[in-house]
Structure formats: C-alpha cells, structure tokens
Amino acid sequence: MISRIVTYFHLDGTKQKIARNLLWALTGKMVTLLGSFLVGIIVARYLGPAQYGIMSYVISYIAIFQVIAGFGMEGIEIREEAKEGADRNVLVGTAFTLKCALAMLTIGITGVTVMITEQESYVRWLIMLYSLSMILNSFSVIRNYFTALIWNEYVVKTEIMRTLIGAGVKIALLLCKASLVWFVVSLLFDSFLIASGYVMAYQKKIASIRKWRFDTATARYYIHQSFPLFLSAVMTIVYLKIDQLMIGNMLNKTSTGIYAVACTFVEIFIFIPTILAQTISPVLVTNYEHNRTIYRQKAQVFMNITTWLCILLSVLISLASPLIIRYSYGAQYIAAVPILQILIFRLVGVSGALVSGQMIIIEQTQKYAILRNTAACIVCIVLNLLLLPRYGLYGAAVSAVVTSLFPGFIIHLFIPAYRPIFKQQIRCLVYGWKDFIFAPKILRS
C-alpha cells in the first residue's frame, strides 16, 4: 500500500524516502493509538471515573518527572545523528548512559516528592511502582537513531507488536476482574515491551548495542546543548500535565477522570504534528546546512500544512464531541463533552510549539526556549488558580487552550531571536491554507 501511494505521487530520491518514512510512522502511530484508544475505553468503562481518575493522576505525575530523565536530549540526538560522518555508536551510547543515570536519579527525587505532596499511601505506592518505567524509557535513544536516519519503518513493527501484546494483557486483566494496581503494572509492562522491541530492531538492522560507547566530551556537549531544552521541557510538561494534578488536588479524582477522557482525544491527534515534525526535521537540518533560503521556504510550507491541518481537525472534533464521547466512553463520561469541545483547540497551539521547536533546535537558538515555556507555565498555573475554583473543568479547559498559544505563537513576538519564526507564523495564518489545500501538488513539485 505504501509503495502504491509513493508511486501515485511520482516521488523519487529523498522525497520518496521521506514519504515512505512518514507513511510508516503514520501507520504505526495510527495502529498504536487505535489499539490503545479502544483498550483505554474498555478500561475506563471498567474502572469508572474515580479509579480511572487515579490511574490518570499517576500517569500525569510520572510524566512531569520523566522530563528530568530525558533531559531534553531527544532533539539534539536527532540533529547530531542526522549529520554526515557522525560517530553514531558514541552518540547513541553516550545518550543512553546519561538517560539511565538521570532516570535513577529521578526515581529518587520522585520518591522524596511523593512523600511530601501525596497524602494517600495507596496512590504513593502506585506512583513509585510506575516510576520504574523511566529506566526502560532510556531505550528511546534507539527510536531517535532510526528517526535521524529517516528509517521509522524499523521501529513501527515493534510499536505495533507492543500495542497488540499490551492490549491482550489488559483484556486478560479485565476478564479476571483485576484491581487498579494490576493495570498500573500492565503500563510498566508496556514500557518493557517497547524497550525490548527497540533493542531487537536495532540489533537486527544496525548492530549489537555492545558497540555503544560512552564519551565524556560528548556527554558534556549533550548536557551543554540540551540544558536550555531541558529547562524548556520542564516548563512544557508542567503546563501540559499540571492541570490534571491541580484538578485532582483542588477538585477530586473523579473530575480528573472526566478531564483525562477529554485529554485522551487531544493526545490522539497530537501525533499528527509530532510525526510530521520528526519526519521533516532531518531534511530541514540538511537544507539549513547547505541553503538557508531553501530551508526557510520548506520550513514555511511545513508550518502551513501542519497548522491548517490541526485547525481543521479541531473544528471537526469539536462539532462531533457529543457523538464521540457517547459512543466511546459511554454515558458515565458524558460530562467530558463540553470539556472536549473546548480542549481540542489545544491541538493548534501544540502544533505551533512543535513546529517552531524543531526550527529552534535546527537554528541552534534553543538557549532562549526556556523563556517561551516559562511564560506558558506561569500563565497555566495562574489561570488554573483563578478559573478552577470558580468554573471547575471548564476553567481548566480554557486555561489549557490559552496556555498552549503562548509557547506556540504569542511569546515569539517578544523574543528577538524568534521574531523571524513569528513572521512566518503570521504568514501561515493568513496564507497558509493555500499550501494545505494544494498539498498533493506541492509533494509532486
């Protein structure tokens, strides 16, 4: 099917490689999301809003700390590994060692934090159990390696198998009428499946992971280059996940479950700009190194198509929200309908942040990225403190949408280094729909 699509557009050379990579990535992500989504619906119906709210709270809690273990290195890894002549054994090995060390440090920090902030011992125990996934997530360096080479095909099969096996485990738990703790264990098992799958894919297609080497100079380079992105990532994950933690503490865990259902649909569609950004990034790196004019032109087209695709999706999902919630999660989650109608427009802001974030990394101006995400973090917390007590989940949804627009668009106007990106975004909003409509023609050109 993928070959037929590529043939239809008469692509060759680099464009064919990009298209195949993008189609493989989309196929894998769609299968993974669809499988996870369907099983998630069954699990949410089985657990109910209260128990599902606790599970969502645990996931959000660890997501905030996971950013420490990742240290914002993903974009730097892909950028360096995409360069010609890169010593990839050193780059991958150094990144893996750093992430493992940071993961163990982060688990300790999580333990101390959860003892201070969480009153329920059962929830504390679930958080610490799931925190072990941070070590397994260190193997994401393999995925970044394949992404840099535009070889997503070789990890897609791994992710599909993880989805199928993980879904089977969760369905078995449902049939056994298992308690919440076993579903958290199944999430940890998912991390093990994907890590082991990445290793097998790497050893089959590339070489043994024993060839990885740690290099002190490379480690220092990673830390120096990634530190601004790390600070930025901390702020990003805070404004993306803090709302669920604040809902759980300021309202209740049931409200967290309702809000998490709406967030699920947003997260499903975020994969589209994410995959586009990861696929196009290595090509833009090459363009930036050889011809800045062509780089700007291609970056503009990339931005136009991504942004307008997300605008269209947001409108359609908002209109269809009543049907989507009723026929998926059921009547017990019907309160999520108006939340989803508002929250889905977060997709537009997130897409802007993803596209501009890739450009910032490519142009090596990431030292200013902390400013845009710090502003978003402050706006998120302030708006939630103001709106949550008065408007409940509606206030949280509005806060999330407004917050996403700050790092994605608004803040670029106030940072001199990012004003060229802001100008491109203005052109995108005014004229970008043309590239979106004529995307097939652009691919052929």
N, C-alpha and C positions, 0 to 999 in steps of 0.2 A: 504493500500500500504506500509506504513511504517513497519507494523508488518511483512509483507511478505519479505521485504528487510532484516530485522533483522534475520528472520528465515533462509533466504538463507545463511547468513554468520555464522550461528550456534553460535550466541553470547549469553552469559548469564551474569548474575550478573552486575557488574559495567560496563563492555563493552557494554551490551545491553542498559543500562541507558544512556551511553554516545552517542551511536549510535542513539537512539530514539531522544535524545535531539538535536543532530546535524542535523538529518533529519528534525525535526520540525523547527529548526532555518533556515535551508536552504530553506525549503518550504515557510515559512513565508516571508523570505527575497526576494525570487525569485518572489513571487506574488506581494509583495510591490514594488520592483524595476521595475517589468514589467508594473504594473499599472501606477506607477509614470513616467516611461520612455515613455509609449505610450501617456499619457496625456501631458507630457512635450513636446513631439514632436508637438502635436497639438497646444499647447500654443505658442511654439517658432515660428511655421509657422504663427500663427495668429498675434503675436506681431511684428514679424520681428526682424532682428539683432539689431537694435538700441534700441527698447523698451525692448527686451529680455536681451540686454546688461545691461540696467539699473536695471532690476529685479535681474540679476545675481550679479551685483555690490552690491546691497542692501543685498542680502543673504551672500555674502562674507564678507561684512563689519560687520554684526552681528555675523558671525561665529568666527571672531577674538576676539570679546568681550565676546562671550559665554564661552570661556575657563576660564575667571575670575569667572563667576558664578559657573562653575563646580569645580574649584579649584583642578583639578587633582585627585579627590577623588574616581573615579569610580573603578580603580584597587584595591585600598586599601579597599573599601567597599566589593568587591567580595572576596578578600583574607580573611578578618576578618569574614565575614558571612559564609564562607565555612568551618571555623574551628569548630570542635566538641565542643558542650557546649556553643556556643556563645549566648549572650543575644541579639537576633536579633531585638526585639522591640526597644531597646536602640540604637543599631547600625543604624537601618533604620531611626528612629525618629530624632536622632542627625544629621545624614547626610542631611535629608530633611530640618530641621530648618536652618542649615548652608547654604544650597544651596539657600533657599528662601531669606535669608538676603543678601547673596552675589549677587543674581540676582537683587534685588532692588538697591543695591549699584552700580552695573554695569550699570544699566539703566541710573542712574545719570551721571556716567562717560562718557557713550556713548553720552548723550545729550551735555555735555561740548565739547567733542572731535569733534563731527559732526559740531558744530557751528564754530569751528576753521578751520577744514580741508575741509569742503564741501561748495562750493560756490552756488550751485543751491538749492534754497529753497524747490522745489518740491522733490528733491532727499533726502534732510534733513528730510522732513516730512515723507517720506516712510520709511526711516531708523528708525526713532523713533517709528513709528507705529509697525514695525516688531520686535523691541527690546522687546516688551511685551511678546514675546514668551519665553524669558529667564526664566520668573517666572513659566510658565507652564512646562518648561523642568525640573524643580526641581523634578517632579514626576518620573523621570528616576531612582530614588532610588528603585522603585518597580521592574523595569526591572533588575536592578543589583541584587536584592534579589533573584529573580527567577533564574537568571544566576548562582548565588552561589550555589543554591540547585540543579542545573542541571535540571530545570523544564521549559525550554523555551516553551514547549507546551502551557502553560497557558497564555503567552503574545502574542503568534503568532496570535491567533484568533483576539485579539484586534487590532494588527497592520494590519491584512488583512481587517478588517471592516473599519479602518481608511482610508485605501487606497481606498476602494470602495466608501465610502461616500464622501471623498475628491475629487475623480475623478468625481463623479456625480456633485458636486458643481462647479468644474472648467468647465465641459462641459456645464452646465447651463449658466455660465458666457459667454462662447463663443457664445452660441446661442443668448444670449441677447446683444452681441457685447459690452461687458463691457470694461471699461478703465483699464489701468495698475494697478491703486490703488486697484481695487477690487480683482485682482489676488494676490496682497500682503496680503490683508485681508484674502483671502482663505488660504494662507500659515499659517497665525496666527490661523485660524480655525482648520487647521490640527493639530497644537500643542495642541489645546483644546481637540480635539477628542482623541488623543493618551493618554493625561493625564487622562481624564475621564475614558477611557478604562482600563488603568493600575489600577486605583482605584477600578473599579468594579471587575476586575480579582483578585485583592488582597483580597477584602472583601469576595468574593465568595469562594476562595480556601484556604485562610490563616485565616484572622481575620479582625476585624474592625481597620481602621487606627487610631482610637481613642486610641488604646493601645500603640501607639508610644510614646516614652518618650525621652525627651532631657536630656542629661547628660553632665555636664561641663567637667568632666575629659575625657570623650570620645571625646568631641569636641576638646579639647586640643590635644589629641592623633591623631585625624584625621588631624588637621592642621599641627602638627609636622611631621607626616608621609607623608602627601600629599604635603607639601610645595616644596620639590625638584621636585616632579612630576608636580606641578602647574607651576613652572618656566620652566620646560621642555615642558609642554603642550603649554605654551605661545609661546615659540620658534617654536614648531611644527606647530601650527596653522598659525603662521606668515609665515613660509616658504611654507605651503600648500596653503595659500589663498592670500598672499601679491602680488603674480604675477598678479592676476585679478585686484586688486586695482591699481597697478602700470600701468597696461595696460590701465585702464580707465582714469588715470590721465596723463600719458605720451603719449598715442596714442588717443583713443576715445572710447566711449561706444559701438559703433558698433563692434570694434575689441574685446571688452570684450565679446560680444555676441558670436562671432565666436569661441573664445578661450574657452568659457564656454561650448559650444557644445562638443568640444573635451574632456574637463574635465568630462563631464557627463558620457562618456563611461568608463573612468578610474574609476570614483567613483562607477559605477555599479559593476565592477569586484573586487573592493577593499573589498566588503562584504565577499568574499570567505575567505581570510586570517583572516579577522576580526571575522567571525563566528567560524572558526577553533580555533583561539586563545582564544575566550571567552568560548568555549565548553571544550577545553582541560585544561585550566588553573586550575579549581578546582581539577582535578585529579592530576596535577603536584604538586599542593600545598600539597596534601596528600603524594605523593611519596617523596617530599623534606623533609617532617617532619619525615618519617619513614625509608627511604633508599635512600641515596644520589646517589649511583651507579645506581639504577634503574631509579631514576629521570633523570640523565644525559643521559641514554640510550633512555628513552622515549622522552625527550626533543630533542634529535638528530633526531629521527625518525619524530617527529612533524615538525621540521625545514626542514628536507629533502623533505618531501611530499609537504609542503606549498610552499617552494621556487621554486621547479621544476614545480609545477602546475602553478605558476604565470609566470614563464619563457615561458612555452608552450602557455599559454593564450596570452601573449604579442606578441609573434611571429604570432600567428593566426590572432589576431585582427589587427595587423599592415598590414598584407597582404590583409586582407579583407576590409580595411578602405574605399576605393573608393565606394564599393557597399554599405557598412553600412551607410555612410553619404548620398549618393544619394537617397537611398530608405527609409530613415527615415526622416531626416530634410529637404531634398529637395535641389534643385539647388541653392537657395539663400544662403545656408550654405556650398557650395562645397569647399570654401576656408579653411574649417576646416579639409579636408582630410590629407594634409601633416602634419598638426599640430598633428592630432591623431596618425599618423604613428610613430611619434617621442615620443609623450607624453605617449602612452600606456606602454612604458617600465618603466615608473614611478612606475608601479604596483610592479615590482621586488624589488625596493628599499623600498617601503612602507611595503611590506610583511616582509622584513628583519627587519624593525623597529618594526613592530607589534609583531613578534615572540620574538625578543630579549627583547622588552619592557616588555612582560609578564614574561620572565625569570628574568629580573632585579627586578621586583616587588616581585616575589616569593623568590628570594635570598636576598631581602631587601638591595640592593645596589643602591637604587634609588637616593641617595644623589649625585651621580655622573652623573645622567641622564641629568642634565642641561648642562653639558659640550658638550655632543654629539649634542644636539639640538641647542645650541648656535652656534656651528660651522656650522651647516646646515643653520641656519638663516642668518649668516654673508655671507656664500657662496651664498645663494639665492639672497640676496639684491645686493651684489657686481656683480654677474653675470648678473642680470637683468639690473643694471645700465650700464653695459658695452655692453651687447648684444641687449637689447631692442631698443635703438635708431638706431642701425646700421642694425639689422636683423629683427626687428619687432617681429611678433608672433613666427617665427622660433627660434629666440633667447630666447624667453620666454619658449618655449617647451624644448629646450636643457638645459636651466638653471634648469628647474623643474626636469628633469631626473637626472642630475648630483647632484643636491641638495639632492634628495631622497636617493642616495647611501651613503651620509655621515653619517646620523644617523643610517641607516640600516646596514652598513657594515664597511666602512673605518675607522671611528673615534674609533671603538673598539680596534684597534691596538695600539692607543696612550693612552688609559686609562687602567692602570694595572688591576683594578678590573674587567674589561670587556674582558681581553685577553682570558680567557677560552671560552667565547662566540665566540670570533673571530676565535679561533682554530676550534670550532665546525662548524662555517660558512665556513671555508676553506674546511673542510671535506665534508660539504654539497655540495659545488660547484663541488668538484672532484668526490665524490662517491654517492652523494645524489640521483641521477637519478635512482639508483637501488631500493631504497625504494619506489620511486614514481611509478616505473613500477610494482613492486610486492606489491603494497598497499593492494589489496584484501587478499593476503596470509598473510600479517602482521596482518590484522584485525582478521583473524581466529586463529592466534597463541596465 
